Amino acid sequence: MAAEKDDWRLLNDVEHLKERELNPTDGEEIAGCAPDLKNCVFCFEKVEGSPYQLWFVPGDLSCCICEKCYRDFKDTFRWKKLDGWDLGWGQSEL
């Protein structure tokens, strides 16, 4: 389901995420490699540290996006999904 423009999740400061490249990853990788990322930037879903929980992160590791919010906002934000191999844990692309 695509998000509506009055969706409460868009009240957060997320404009900087437009047209970004996002890498798929899982909660286990985020918990182990980027423990500062604790919640989805849109809906605040908690990162559980599970390999079965799908997430998306930009190359600079500035935030994480849960699978539901990714599906809901991917067209609105015109995200490009990468293969995940481009993710350099521990060496941010600033």
N, C-alpha and C positions, 0 to 999 in steps of 0.2 A: 504494500500500500504506500503510495507516495504521500509525502507530508503536505499539509496545507500551509499557506503562508502565515496563518495565525496560530500555528502549532506552538505550544508553550516551550518546547525545546529550543526554539529559535530565539528566545529571549536572552539566552546567554551570549557572550561575546564570541561569535563563531565566524564572523565575516572573513577573517584571515585564512579560513580554510577553503575558500573558493578556488577551484581549479588546481587543487593540490594533487600530487601523486601520493597514493597511500599503499602501504605494504600490509598484506594480511599476516597475522600472527595469532598466537593463542595466549590465554591467560597465564599459562605456566611460564612462557618466555618473558612476558611482561613482568611478572612477579620476580623472576630471577635476574633479569637484565636491566629493567627500568622500574625499580620499586617505587619511584616517586609518582608513577602513573597509577592512580588508585581507582579512578572512576571515569566513566564515559563523559566526555566534554559536553554532550548534548543532554542526556537523560540521567546522568549520575549513577548508572548501574555500576556496581562494584566489581572490580577485577578480582576474580576468585582464585586465580593461580591454577586453573584447570586446563589440561591440554585439549579439552573438548569445548572450551569457550572461545569462539572466534572473535577476533578484534582486528582493527585497522589502525595503523600509526603512520604519520608523515615521517619523512627521512630525518627530520631534526628531533624526533621523539618528544615534541612539545605537548602532545596530548594523545589520548586514545579514543577510539570510536567503537562502540559495540556493534555487533552484527545487525541488530534491528535498525539502529539509527543509520548505519551505512546504507542498508537497503532503502530506507525511507528518504534519505537525502542525497543519494549518489547522483541523481539526475539534476536536482536543484543546484547542487554545488559543482557539478561537472567534474567529478573526481576521476582520476585515471588510476585504475587498480594495477599495481605492479605484481610481480610474481613472488615477492617475499625474499628473494635472494639478494635484493639490493639493500636490505636492512643491515646497517653496520652497528650492531649493539655495542655501546660503550664508546663510540666515536661519532658524535653528532655531526651532521652536515650543516654547519652554521653559515 
